[in-house]
């Protein structure tokens, strides 16, 4: 392929993986070199151009959707800000007794603008991503009711990263509405915040106050940031190539032909998929954070060692953190703090007590969060079931918490002891694996069938070399994955104790530093899953 064709819109869809040759060998090095040599005042504009070029190369004409979102966010943000300014000016001219009524007038204006903007943006997402799903189910319902009407199933080309940058846009407008930030009158700064190329595909979902000023007030590339960023990219590359991609053939085989395997083998497939999803997504986040660090930008972490969690609730505070905090801040709290929910909490507290009273309104908000969470991941019943599964688990944990505390106290069980914490971590891990099995299954009925086999036919008697060959995995693969997982586990334990491994190695002498880096590079080169027999796996979360 010649250079002109490479620069055509949508021609480099391989850029969607931050571990592709197109990104690591072409796009990123060129961007870093150009950024480093141009004048300081031009760097912010170069980052913006590079970000739009990145989206152009992977999405082609669909960049128009991103541009429309940016223009809409800019306009509605200024509109909300103008209402706030008008309110402040008006309050200075009226008597004190009229101020409360006047505040309500302007509050209603702001709410109408916010609602209109949110409906436009979320509505666009719903139409593009979910209308085929909704139409299909409406047609099924009409057929079931013997109503001779069928609607055409719409088909749309979905811009990559649409779910991520739409939520980022809505968070900006909510924060302007709440007065947490001032609306940005510089559309270029806002555009850079919305489109920064490392995060546009899979997040993290940043707030304006977290990254906008960092991106606009760019720094020169420092050796320390370049070094630490590159090492983090390598660590993510190891997770992706050595573990996630190596496990993929086995996972595809088990999930595609689950009827051929015992429940124990299906359980191994579910465990392998959970590991693959973690290594793929967290590895990509390592690359995103590493690239951002090279440019001197600190982005919010998306993972904090989730498999050390002692409950499902804690797990989701450590996994995809920016999505969880988005749902908490923009769905859970608004629902919980709404007037009907406050009245419900007040009434329920009198009848049900201080624990179960507030839990009632909180459960309604929790349901909204997990229904939206499931649907956010995809337009299928399996994703909705995935959301409801975690809703039930978290709600159940909240309900039985006092009983568990009383039970432990009665039996003198120390909930802080090591053995009990291990029990909690293992229990949480099992529940997570079951949930991820439904998440990966092609259909909800498939997930239910797989779970049924795990319950009724849980055996490993068929596990032998012939079966492993059929699953496209051998002991060599197993040993490599286990060694890599042990490496990640050790680093995670140290990080959990507050020790930054990258920082600690960076402080050692040059021999140890380079020995560690070269060891990681050689490990990836020797044991990475690429070449004959392996197919590069597209980033999993880029599809959501």
C-alpha positions in Angstrom: 0.0 0.0 0.0 1.4 3.4 -1.0 1.5 6.5 1.1 -1.4 8.3 -0.5 -3.7 5.4 0.0 -2.6 5.0 3.6 -3.7 8.6 4.2 -7.2 8.1 2.9 -10.1 8.4 5.3 -10.8 5.2 7.2 -7.9 3.4 5.6 -6.0 2.7 8.8 -8.6 0.9 10.9 -5.7 -1.0 12.5 -5.0 2.1 14.5 -7.9 1.2 16.7 -5.4 -1.1 18.5 -2.7 0.8 20.3 -0.5 -2.3 20.0 -0.7 -2.4 16.2 2.4 -1.8 14.0 0.5 1.1 12.5 0.2 2.8 15.8 3.4 1.9 17.7 5.8 2.1 14.7 4.1 4.8 12.6 1.6 7.1 14.2 3.0 7.4 17.7 6.7 7.9 16.9 5.9 10.5 14.2 3.5 12.3 16.5 6.1 12.4 19.3 9.0 13.6 17.0 6.9 16.3 15.4 5.5 17.4 18.9 9.1 17.6 20.2 10.6 19.7 17.5 7.8 22.3 16.8 7.6 25.5 18.9 5.9 25.3 22.3 2.9 27.5 21.3 2.1 25.3 18.3 2.0 22.0 20.3 -1.6 22.2 21.5 -2.7 22.7 17.9 -0.6 19.9 16.7 -2.2 17.5 19.3 -5.6 18.6 18.1 -4.6 18.0 14.4 -3.1 14.6 15.3 -6.2 13.6 17.2 -8.5 14.5 14.3 -6.2 12.8 11.9 -6.3 9.7 14.0 -10.1 9.7 14.1 -10.2 10.4 10.4 -7.9 7.5 9.6 -9.9 5.0 11.6 -13.4 6.3 10.9 -13.4 8.3 7.7 -16.4 10.5 7.1 -17.8 9.4 10.4 -15.6 12.1 11.9 -18.6 14.4 11.1 -20.4 12.8 14.1 -17.6 13.7 16.4 -17.4 17.3 15.0 -21.2 17.7 15.5 -20.9 16.5 19.1 -18.1 18.9 19.8 -20.1 21.8 18.2 -23.2 20.9 20.2 -21.3 20.6 23.5 -19.7 24.0 22.9 -23.0 25.7 22.0 -25.1 24.2 24.9 -22.3 24.8 27.4 -22.2 28.5 26.5 -26.0 28.6 26.6 -26.1 27.1 30.2 -23.3 29.5 31.2 -25.2 32.5 29.8 -28.3 31.5 31.9 -26.1 31.4 35.0 -24.7 34.9 34.2 -28.2 36.2 33.6 -29.4 34.8 36.9 -26.5 36.4 38.8 -27.2 39.7 37.3 -31.0 39.5 37.9 -30.6 38.5 41.5 -28.8 41.8 42.2 -31.8 43.8 41.1 -34.7 42.1 43.0 -35.7 42.3 46.7 -34.6 39.5 48.9 -38.1 38.0 49.2 -38.3 37.5 45.4 -34.9 35.9 45.0 -36.1 32.3 45.7 -38.8 32.5 43.0 -36.3 34.0 40.6 -33.8 31.2 41.2 -36.5 28.7 40.4 -37.2 30.4 37.1 -33.6 30.3 36.0 -33.2 26.7 37.4 -36.0 25.6 35.1 -34.5 27.3 32.1 -31.1 25.5 32.8 -32.8 22.2 33.2 -34.7 22.5 30.0 -31.5 23.4 28.1 -29.7 20.5 29.7 -32.5 18.1 29.1 -32.7 19.1 25.4 -28.9 18.7 25.0 -28.8 15.4 26.7 -31.8 14.1 24.7 -30.0 15.1 21.5 -26.7 13.4 22.4 -28.0 10.3 24.2 -30.8 10.1 21.7 -28.3 10.0 18.8 -26.4 7.2 20.6 -29.7 5.3 21.2 -30.7 5.6 17.5 -27.4 4.6 16.1 -26.5 1.8 18.5 -29.8 0.5 19.8 -32.6 1.1 17.3 -32.0 -2.3 15.4 -32.2 -4.1 18.8 -35.4 -2.3 19.8 -37.0 -2.7 16.4 -36.2 -6.4 16.3 -37.8 -7.0 19.7 -40.9 -4.9 18.8 -41.3 -7.1 15.7 -41.0 -10.2 17.8 -43.7 -8.9 20.2 -46.0 -8.0 17.3 -45.6 -11.5 15.9 -46.3 -13.1 19.3 -49.5 -11.0 19.5 -50.5 -12.0 16.0 -50.4 -8.4 14.8 -49.6 -8.3 11.1 -47.3 -5.4 11.3 -43.5 -5.6 10.9 -41.0 -2.7 10.9 -37.9 -2.5 8.8 -34.8 -3.1 10.8 -32.6 0.0 10.5 -28.9 -0.3 9.9 -26.4 2.4 10.9 -22.6 2.7 10.7 -21.5 3.4 14.2 -18.5 5.7 14.8 -15.9 4.0 16.9 -15.7 5.2 20.4 -19.2 6.8 20.2 -20.2 5.5 23.7 -17.1 6.9 25.3 -17.1 10.4 23.8 -20.9 10.8 24.2 -20.7 10.1 27.9 -17.7 12.5 28.1 -19.8 15.2 26.4 -22.8 14.7 28.7 -20.6 14.9 31.8 -19.2 18.3 30.6 -22.7 19.7 30.2 -23.8 18.4 33.6 -20.8 19.9 35.3 -21.4 23.3 33.6 -25.1 23.1 34.7 -24.0 22.3 38.3 -21.6 25.2 38.3 -18.6 22.8 38.9 -16.8 24.3 35.8 -17.2 27.3 33.6 -18.3 26.7 30.0 -15.3 26.9 27.7 -15.6 29.6 25.2 -12.6 28.2 23.2 -14.0 25.5 21.0 -10.5 24.3 20.0 -9.6 23.6 23.7 -12.9 21.8 24.1 -12.3 19.8 20.9 -8.9 18.7 22.1 -10.5 17.6 25.4 -13.1 15.6 23.5 -10.9 14.1 20.8 -7.4 13.4 22.4 -6.3 10.4 20.4 -5.0 8.0 23.1 -8.5 8.0 24.8 -10.9 8.3 21.9 -11.2 4.5 21.3 -11.6 3.0 24.7 -11.5 5.8 27.2 -10.9 6.5 30.1 -14.0 8.7 30.3 -12.4 11.9 31.5 -14.0 15.0 33.1 -13.2 18.4 31.7 -11.5 19.4 35.0 -9.2 16.4 34.9 -7.5 16.8 31.5 -8.6 19.9 29.5 -6.1 22.3 31.0 -3.3 19.8 30.9 -3.9 19.2 27.2 -4.2 22.9 26.4 -1.2 24.0 28.5 1.1 21.4 27.0 4.6 20.7 28.2 7.7 19.7 26.4 8.5 16.0 26.3 10.7 15.1 29.3 12.9 12.1 29.4 11.4 10.9 32.7 7.9 10.9 31.2 9.1 9.3 28.0 10.8 6.6 29.9 8.0 5.8 32.3 5.4 6.1 29.6 7.2 3.7 27.3 7.6 1.1 30.1 3.9 1.3 30.8 3.1 0.8 27.1 5.4 -2.3 27.1 3.6 -3.7 30.2 0.3 -3.3 28.5 1.7 -4.9 25.3 2.8 -7.9 27.4 -0.7 -8.3 28.9 -2.2 -8.1 25.4 0.2 -10.2 23.3 1.4 -12.8 25.8 -1.9 -13.5 27.7 -5.0 -12.1 26.0 -4.2 -13.0 22.4 -2.7 -16.4 23.4 -5.9 -17.4 25.2 -8.2 -16.3 22.3 -8.2 -19.5 20.2 -9.2 -21.6 23.2 -11.9 -19.1 24.3 -13.4 -18.9 20.8 -13.5 -22.7 20.5 -15.2 -23.3 23.9 -17.8 -20.5 23.5 -18.6 -21.4 19.9 -18.9 -25.2 20.6 -19.9 -25.3 24.3 -22.2 -28.3 23.6 -19.1 -30.5 23.0 -17.6 -29.9 26.4 -18.2 -30.7 30.0 -19.2 -28.1 32.5 -15.7 -28.0 34.0 -14.2 -27.2 30.6 -16.8 -24.5 30.1 -15.8 -23.1 33.5 -12.1 -23.0 32.4 -13.3 -21.2 29.3 -15.1 -18.6 31.4 -12.1 -18.1 33.6 -9.9 -17.8 30.6 -12.2 -15.2 29.1 -12.3 -13.2 32.3 -8.5 -13.2 32.3 -8.4 -12.2 28.6 -10.9 -9.4 29.0 -8.9 -8.0 32.0 -5.5 -8.2 30.2 -6.9 -6.8 27.0 -8.7 -3.8 28.5 -6.3 -3.0 31.3 -3.4 -3.6 28.9 -5.0 -1.1 26.5 -5.4 1.4 29.5 -1.7 0.9 30.2 -1.0 1.9 26.7 -3.3 4.9 26.9 -1.8 6.1 30.2 1.7 5.5 28.8 1.1 7.6 25.7 -0.6 10.4 27.6 2.3 10.4 30.1 4.8 10.8 27.2 3.0 14.1 26.4 3.0 15.1 30.0 -0.7 14.4 30.6 -2.0 12.5 33.6 -5.3 10.7 33.0 -7.6 9.1 35.6 -6.8 5.5 36.3 -9.4 2.9 35.0 -8.2 -0.1 37.0 -7.0 -0.6 40.5 -6.3 -4.3 40.9 -10.0 -5.4 40.8 -9.3 -9.1 41.5 -8.3 -8.2 45.0 -11.8 -7.1 45.7 -13.8 -8.6 48.6 -17.2 -8.0 47.2 -18.9 -7.3 43.8 -19.5 -3.7 44.9 -15.8 -3.2 45.5 -14.9 -5.0 42.3 -16.9 -2.4 40.3 -15.1 0.4 42.1 -11.8 -1.0 40.9 -12.8 -2.1 37.3 -13.5 0.4 34.6 -13.5 3.1 37.3 -14.3 6.1 35.1 -17.5 4.4 33.7 -18.5 3.5 37.3 -18.0 7.0 38.6 -19.9 8.4 35.6 -22.9 6.3 36.4 -22.6 7.2 40.1 -22.3 10.9 39.5 -24.8 11.3 36.7 -27.4 8.6 37.3 -27.2 7.2 40.9 -26.9 10.5 42.8 -29.4 12.5 40.7 -32.0 9.7 41.1 -31.3 9.2 44.8 -31.4 13.0 45.5 -34.5 13.7 43.4 -37.5 14.9 45.4 -39.6 11.7 45.0 -36.8 9.6 46.2 -36.1 11.9 49.1 -39.8 11.6 50.1 -39.6 7.8 49.7 -36.5 7.6 51.9 -38.0 9.8 54.6 -41.2 7.6 54.7 -39.3 4.3 54.5 -36.9 5.3 57.2 -39.8 5.6 59.7 -41.2 2.2 58.8 -38.1 0.2 58.0 -35.3 1.8 60.1 -32.1 3.5 59.3 -30.6 0.7 57.3 -33.4 -0.6 55.1 -35.2 2.8 54.7 -32.5 4.6 52.7 -31.8 1.3 50.9 -35.2 1.4 49.2 -34.6 4.6 47.2 -30.9 3.5 46.7 -32.1 0.3 45.2 -34.2 2.1 42.6 -31.2 4.2 41.7 -29.0 1.1 41.6 -31.4 -0.6 39.3 -31.2 2.4 36.9 -27.4 2.3 37.0 -27.1 -1.4 36.2 -29.8 -1.4 33.6 -27.9 1.5 31.8 -24.5 -0.2 32.5 -25.7 -3.4 30.8 -27.3 -1.6 27.9 -24.2 0.6 27.5 -22.1 -2.4 26.7 -24.3 -3.6 23.8 -27.7 -4.0 22.3 -28.5 -7.5 23.3 -30.5 -9.2 26.1 -27.3 -10.9 27.3 -25.8 -7.4 28.2 -29.0 -6.4 30.0 -28.9 -9.7 31.9 -25.3 -9.0 32.8 -26.4 -5.6 34.3 -29.3 -7.2 36.2 -27.0 -10.0 37.5 -24.7 -7.5 39.1 -27.6 -5.4 40.3 -29.1 -8.4 42.2 -25.7 -9.3 43.6 -24.9 -5.8 44.9 -28.5 -5.3 46.2 -28.4 -8.7 48.0 -25.1 -7.8 49.6 -26.6 -4.5 50.8 -29.6 -6.3 52.2 -27.8 -9.0 54.1 -24.9 -6.9 55.3 -26.3 -6.5 58.9 -27.1 -10.2 59.1 -23.6 -11.2 58.0 -22.1 -8.8 60.6 -24.3 -10.3 63.3 -23.5 -13.9 62.1 -19.7 -13.3 62.2 -20.0 -11.7 65.6 -22.0 -14.6 67.0 -19.5 -17.2 65.8 -16.5 -15.0 66.7 -15.3 -14.8 63.0 -12.7 -12.1 62.5 -13.7 -10.5 59.2 -10.3 -8.8 59.0 -8.2 -12.0 59.2 -6.3 -13.2 56.2 -8.2 -16.5 55.7 -11.6 -14.6 55.6 -10.3 -12.0 53.2 -9.1 -14.8 50.9 -12.5 -16.4 51.1 -14.1 -13.1 50.1 -11.7 -12.6 47.2 -12.3 -16.1 45.9 -16.1 -15.9 46.3 -16.1 -12.5 44.4 -13.9 -13.9 41.7 -16.3 -16.8 41.1 -19.2 -14.5 40.8 -17.3 -12.2 38.4 -16.4 -15.2 36.2 -20.0 -16.3 36.0 -21.1 -12.8 35.0 -18.4 -12.5 32.4 -19.5 -15.9 30.9 -22.9 -14.4 30.2 -21.2 -11.2 28.9 -19.2 -13.2 26.4 -21.9 -15.7 25.3 -23.3 -15.0 21.9 -26.9 -15.0 23.2 -28.6 -15.0 26.6 -29.9 -18.5 25.9 -26.3 -19.6 25.2 -25.1 -18.2 28.5 -28.0 -20.0 30.3 -27.1 -23.3 28.6 -23.5 -23.0 29.5 -24.3 -22.2 33.1 -26.6 -25.2 33.2 -23.8 -27.5 32.0 -21.5 -26.1 34.6 -24.0 -26.9 37.3 -25.2 -30.3 36.0 -22.1 -31.7 34.4 -19.1 -30.2 36.2 -16.3 -32.5 35.4 -12.8 -32.4 34.0 -12.6 -36.1 33.1 -12.3 -35.3 29.4 -9.4 -33.0 29.9 -6.4 -34.5 28.2 -3.8 -33.7 25.5 -6.2 -34.5 22.7 -8.8 -32.1 24.1 -6.2 -29.4 24.5 -5.2 -29.9 20.9 -8.8 -29.5 19.9 -9.0 -26.3 22.1 -5.9 -25.0 20.2 -3.8 -24.7 23.3 -0.9 -26.8 24.7 1.1 -27.0 27.9 3.6 -24.6 26.4 0.8 -22.0 26.1 -0.4 -22.8 29.6 3.0 -22.3 31.2 3.6 -19.0 29.4 0.2 -17.6 30.5 0.8 -18.8 34.1 4.3 -17.2 34.2 2.9 -13.9 32.8 0.0 -14.0 35.3 2.4 -14.6 38.1 4.5 -11.6 37.0 1.3 -9.4 36.9 0.2 -10.8 40.3 3.6 -9.9 42.0 3.4 -6.3 40.5 -0.2 -6.0 41.6 0.6 -7.1 45.2 3.4 -4.5 45.3 1.1 -1.8 43.9 -1.6 -2.8 46.4 1.0 -2.1 49.1 1.6 1.3 47.7 4.9 0.5 45.9 5.1 1.8 42.3 7.3 -0.8 40.5 8.0 1.5 37.5 9.1 4.3 39.8 11.2 2.0 42.0 13.1 0.5 39.0 13.6 4.1 37.6 15.5 5.0 40.7 17.9 2.1 40.4 21.2 2.3 38.5 21.3 2.3 34.7 22.3 -1.3 34.4 19.3 -2.6 36.4 16.9 -0.2 34.6 17.9 -1.3 31.1 18.2 -4.9 32.1 14.5 -4.8 33.4 13.4 -3.1 30.2 15.2 -5.4 27.8 13.9 -8.4 29.8 10.4 -7.3 29.3 11.0 -6.6 25.6 12.5 -10.0 25.1 9.7 -11.7 27.0 7.2 -10.1 24.7 9.2 -10.9 21.5 9.8 -14.6 22.5 6.4 -15.4 24.1 4.0 -13.0 22.4 1.1 -14.6 20.5 1.7 -13.5 16.9 2.7 -15.0 13.6 1.4 -18.2 12.1 -1.5 -19.8 14.0 -2.5 -16.5 15.7 -4.9 -13.8 14.6 -4.5 -10.4 16.1 -7.6 -9.7 18.3 -9.2 -6.3 18.0 -9.5 -4.3 21.2 -12.6 -5.8 23.0 -13.9 -2.6 24.6 -13.6 -0.6 21.4 -16.9 -2.4 20.4 -18.9 -1.0 23.3 
